[in-house]
């Protein structure tokens, strides 16, 4: 069984380090990106099993731009996305089209991140990290 790869995208180094430590401790492989441009590049190159994406990075719309770009590419359109934000977001709407919901993602977690909530969401979307 191959190790599940997660792309963590956040403009704050402390947040990336925190999320990476939690996920690696659970057995996941973690790659990181610090902005929207790097996020799209790494998603295209690394084909992660999941993306954890900060909503507000270098601009207010950076997160939604990343979601839209990932959904436009045939290589990344089916990668599950968990939004990470201090904002209050509504839950995912399974009936919304991508055009109607540019921030459409499979889940979101509130900052500050609760490690147990994060791991539960990740496992729900991609399963166990690998056979240890």
Rosetta blueprint (number, residue, H / E / L):
1 X L
2 X L
3 X L
4 X L
5 X E
6 X E
7 X E
8 X E
9 X E
10 X L
11 X L
12 X L
13 X H
14 X H
15 X H
16 X H
17 X H
18 X H
19 X H
20 X H
21 X H
22 X H
23 X H
24 X H
25 X H
26 X L
27 X L
28 X L
29 X E
30 X E
31 X E
32 X E
33 X E
34 X L
35 X L
36 X H
37 X H
38 X H
39 X H
40 X H
41 X H
42 X H
43 X H
44 X H
45 X H
46 X H
47 X L
48 X L
49 X L
50 X E
51 X E
52 X E
53 X E
54 X E
55 X L
56 X L
57 X L
58 X L
59 X L
60 X L
61 X L
62 X H
63 X H
64 X H
65 X H
66 X H
67 X H
68 X H
69 X H
70 X H
71 X H
72 X H
73 X L
74 X L
75 X L
76 X L
77 X L
78 X L
79 X L
80 X E
81 X E
82 X E
83 X E
84 X E
85 X E
86 X L
87 X L
88 X L
89 X L
90 X L
91 X L
92 X L
93 X L
94 X L
95 X L
96 X L
97 X L
98 X L
99 X L
100 X L
101 X L
102 X L
103 X L
104 X L
105 X L
106 X L
107 X E
108 X E
109 X E
110 X E
111 X L
112 X L
113 X L
114 X L
115 X H
116 X H
117 X H
118 X H
119 X H
120 X H
121 X H
122 X H
123 X H
124 X H
125 X H
126 X H
127 X L
128 X L
129 X L
130 X L
131 X L
132 X L
